[in-house]
Amino acid sequence: MVKRYMHTQPITDVEFIKQIQRLQKNIQIYEELADKIRNAAVMDRSIYSDEQDSDWLSINREDYAQIMEVLSKLDLWKPWNQTIQPRIMK
């Protein structure tokens, strides 16, 4: 049996295999996300217009939607487990 942490119970082989499968699934999603980002049509508009601000790039709307779709599969931020902090107004 493999121990996760010293303060927790040892996990069984079945649990360990399930954990590895979840991690492999996440890796596949990250690979898909990297592919979508790498292949997204991005344009630097500052070289085509009089805009002097080179801080911004444009991305194809369909490519952006595909990136966001893959990103939503990761679900790393679980809002139901987080408390919303109030905005401090000065």
JOPE-V86821 format. One record per residue. N is the residue number from 1. RES is the residue in three letters. SS is DSSP state (helix for helix, strand for strand, loop for the rest). PHI is phi in whole degrees, -180 to 180 (999 if undefined). Layout:
n	res	ss	phi
N	RES	SS	PHI
N	RES	SS	PHI
This chain:
n	res	ss	phi
1	MET	loop	999
2	VAL	strand	-107
3	LYS	loop	-92
4	ARG	loop	-72
5	TYR	loop	-139
6	MET	loop	-65
7	HIS	loop	-92
8	THR	loop	-117
9	GLN	loop	-74
10	PRO	loop	-63
11	ILE	strand	-98
12	THR	loop	-81
13	ASP	helix	-60
14	VAL	helix	-64
15	GLU	helix	-64
16	PHE	helix	-63
17	ILE	helix	-64
18	LYS	helix	-63
19	GLN	helix	-64
20	ILE	helix	-63
21	GLN	helix	-64
22	ARG	helix	-63
23	LEU	helix	-66
24	GLN	helix	-64
25	LYS	helix	-64
26	ASN	helix	-63
27	ILE	helix	-61
28	GLN	helix	-61
29	ILE	helix	-67
30	TYR	helix	-63
31	GLU	helix	-64
32	GLU	helix	-64
33	LEU	helix	-63
34	ALA	helix	-61
35	ASP	helix	-65
36	LYS	helix	-64
37	ILE	helix	-67
38	ARG	helix	-62
39	ASN	helix	-98
40	ALA	loop	-68
41	ALA	loop	-80
42	VAL	strand	-119
43	MET	strand	-131
44	ASP	loop	-90
45	ARG	helix	-71
46	SER	helix	-65
47	ILE	helix	-83
48	TYR	loop	-104
49	SER	loop	-138
50	ASP	loop	-84
51	GLU	loop	-66
52	GLN	loop	-94
53	ASP	loop	-84
54	SER	loop	-96
55	ASP	loop	-78
56	TRP	loop	-115
57	LEU	loop	-124
58	SER	strand	-105
59	ILE	strand	-126
60	ASN	loop	-59
61	ARG	helix	-61
62	GLU	helix	-66
63	ASP	helix	-64
64	TYR	helix	-61
65	ALA	helix	-62
66	GLN	helix	-66
67	ILE	helix	-62
68	MET	helix	-67
69	GLU	helix	-64
70	VAL	helix	-67
71	LEU	helix	-61
72	SER	helix	-67
73	LYS	helix	-72
74	LEU	helix	-74
75	ASP	loop	49
76	LEU	loop	-77
77	TRP	loop	-94
78	LYS	loop	-107
79	PRO	helix	-61
80	TRP	helix	-73
81	ASN	helix	-102
82	GLN	loop	-112
83	THR	loop	-98
84	ILE	loop	-87
85	GLN	loop	-85
86	PRO	loop	-68
87	ARG	loop	-74
88	ILE	loop	-89
89	MET	loop	-103
90	LYS	loop	-111
